[in-house]
Amino acid sequence: MKVLVIEDEAAIAARIVQALAAAGFVPEQAQDGEDALFRAIEEEFAAIVLDLGLPLLDGLSLLRRMRAAGRTTPVLIVSARASWSERVEGIDAGADDYLGKPFRVEELVARVRALVRRAHGHAHAVLTVRGIELDTRARTVAVDGVPVALTAAEYRLLHLLMQNAGRVLSRQELADQLYAEHEERESNTLEVLVGRLRRKVGEDAIRTRRGQGYLIVADEAGG
């Protein structure tokens, strides 16, 4: 799932991007407020990590304009401005969470995971659907209790489908969340990935809706 990292300090941005990528996300960067606002409104992201001290447009103004445009993407503010009044201002502007600098990247990743879970209505870090168990903290997968080894791309696809269990995800929506903006890929890359994942978690686990996309059918244990 794609996460937009809006941070103009290159060293901090690099740490965040590296940690999110290691956790299975697809991080993308924006270094100024105007570019970030355009992308936050026009593109789909699972979450946004937002610094406040940005060139061209400050973070709070960006956040207010994004919310005014109707975008509900979960936002984690990461800022050296961490007094209680500044935290309140950030939450009131539309942030979902607030993390003061300096911070541990492990905590940032955990907070991003929690925001994504809550946005999809999940209370727990472990997702279970139709015998498939995916632990978002350990990044492990088991089918009927048997561990299954997945590649990074297979894990991202399964995580995305399980987060949205019961909903058809179009090929375009999946591609937008699974691959970085400028990443080159063959036209049948997604179909090949789905085929590989089916062989590992069960041929019937992932349904195809012709002309629409793919889904995992939810069950009572999902969530």
N, C-alpha and C positions, 0 to 999 in steps of 0.2 A: 504494500500500500504506500502511496506517495505521501511524503511529508514535506511541506515547504518550510525551509529554514531561512528566516529573514534576519540577517545579522551582518553588519558591515565590518566587524573586526575579523580579519581573515583567519587568525589563529583560533579564535573561539569557534567560528563557523566550521573550520576544518575538524575540530574535536567533536562537535555535535554531529556533523555529517558522518564521520567515521563510526561513531557510536550507534547512530540510527541504522546505518547500513549493516553493521555487525548484528543488530537485533532483528534484521529481516525486513526493514522498511526500505523504500526507495526515496532517499532524500534528494531534494533539489534546492538550489540556493537563489536568493535575491539579495542584493547588497544595498539597494536604496528604496525608499518608501514608495515612490511613484511606480517603479517597475513591479514591486511587490503587490501593491494594491491592484494593479491590472491583472496580475496572475491570480491573486486570491479571488477575484470576482469572476474571471473568465475560465479558469481551470478548476478541475476537481482534485481536491486533496483530502486525505483521511484526517489530517491535523496540520496545524501551523504552529511553528515555534517563532515567537516574535520578540525581537529586541525593541526597546523604546527609542533609543538615541540613534535615529537613522538620518542620513542625508536626504534632502529634497522634500521628504514628508515624514513627520515624526510618527512613532509607532501608535500612539493613542489616536491621532487623527486618522491614520490608516484603518485602525480597528473600527472606529465609529463609522467611517464611510463604508467599510465592508459590510457591517451589520445593517446600515441603512439601505444597502443594495439588496438585502435579503439573504446574504450568505450566512449559513449556520455552521460552517466548518469549525470544529473545536480549536480553540486557540490557547496556547500556553505562553504567557509572557515570561521572558527571561531578562532580568534587568538588574543593574546595580542600584536602581531606585527601589529600595525594598522596605521603606518605612510603612507603618500600618496605614497611614493616610494615602500613600501612593499605591499600595495594594488595593485599597478600597476603590480608588479612582480607576485602576485598571479593570477590576471586576465590573464596576458600574459601566465602563465603556464597552463591555461585551466579552471580556476574557473569561475563560472557563477555569483557568488555574494560573498561579503566579509563583515563580521561582526566582529567588534572589541570587545575584552574583556575589562572590564566586560560588560555584555549585559542583557537585559530582555528576559526571555524565550518566552514571548508573541511575541516579535519582531522576534525572531528566528523562531518560528512556522509560523508566517505570511510570512516570507521570503521563508521558505520551501514550503508552500502552493503555493506561487507565482511561484517558480521554476517548480513545478510539473504542474501547469496550463499551463505555457508557453511551457513546453516540449510537451504538448498534443495539443497545438494550441489554447488554451482558453485564452481570454483576461480578463474575469470577474470571480468574486468569485462565482457567481450563475450560475449553469449549468441547462439548460432547454432542455429536449428532450421528445417529444411526450406527453406533458401534465404533465410530472414529473419535478418538480423544486427542486433542491438540492443546499442549501446554504452552501458552504464549511467553511465559517467563523462561522456561528451560529450552524452548523451541524444539520440543520433542513431539512425536506422533506415534500413536499406537492404534491398531485395529483389532477389536475384540481382545484387548489386553496384550497383544503381541507388538513389540516395537517395530516401527517401519522407518527405514532410512530414506530421507528425501533430500534432493538437491535444494539449494537456496530458492531457485525459481519455483520448484514444485511446492515447497513449503509456503511461499508467498501466495500462490494460487489457491492452495487448500485453505489457508487462513482467510483469504478474502471470501471464498465461497461459504465457509462455515460462519463467518461473521454475518453474512447475509443469507443464512439458511432460510429456504422457502421463497426467496426472491430470485427471479431470472436476471442475470447480469449479462448485458450485451457484450459481444466481442470487443467493441470499441471501449466500453467501460472497463472491461478487464485489462485490455492492453494499456489504457491510460494509467491504471493503478499499478500495473506490474512492471512497466518498463520506463526508464528515464526518458526525458523528452527527446534527446538527440541520439538515443541508442538505436543503432541499426538492427533490423531484424527482417527475416524472410516473411512473406505474406502468410505462410502456413505455420508460423512459429507457435501461435497459441494452440492450434489444433494438435500439433505434435506434443506440446506440453500437457494438454488435457489427456491425450492418449497414454503418455507415460505415467501420469498420476493415477489414472484409472487402473492401470495394471498393478499398482502398488496398494491402493486403498479399496479396490473392488470395482469391477466393471459397472455395477449398477449404482455405485455411490453418486456419480455425477451424471445428471440427466442433461440431454440436449433438447432444446426447444427450437425446432427448425425455423430459421429466419429470425430468431430472437436472441438466443445465447445459451448459457449454461446455468445450472443451479444444483444445489444439494437440497433435497426435500427435508424440511424440518420435521422433527418428531418431538414427543413430549419431554425427552431428556435433554433436548438442545438448550443451550444457554449457559 
